[in-house]
Amino acid sequence: MNKVVGIAALVIGLLLQPTAHADEEDAEVCLRTKVWDGYSEGWAIRTMTSATVENGATRNYLVTLYAGNEYQIQACADENSQNVDILLYDLEGRIVARDDTQDREPILLFTPKDTATFYVVLYAQKLADPTTGTGIGLAVTYR
């Protein structure tokens, strides 16, 4: 009986341990606020998603951007993130545009000359706790 009680106590103790994890929900709330605020400035949503990204890793999204539209690509990361970058690559692998901020809420404005497909890359450049990931929300809006 004591062995069962000891195992049960160990399991309960492990379940009650605070776990460090990326908080995609916080990132999504931040991003939804930005998207809603953008509606008053004429922006419409093209794409919105979220993911957990490890320190120094990227998450890549393929998106077609149309000539004649102005695009605002923005991200929000949870509090573990100290710097997230947005990079826009063409299909040849060349960087077309990138944000220059050093924060967790980057914004990239881009107007394509021609309709083309691009890679939007989120780069979790620096995390406060590099042993865990960061939740990042990404939105591509246009007008």
Secondary structure, DSSP 8 states (H G I E B T S, - for coil): -HHHHHHHHHHHHHHHS------HHHHHHHHHHHHHHHHTTT-EEEEEEEEEE-TT-EEEEEEEE-TT--EEEEEEE-TTEEEEEEEEEETTS-EEEE----SSS-EEEE--SS-EEEEEEEEEEEESSTTS-EEEEEEEEE-
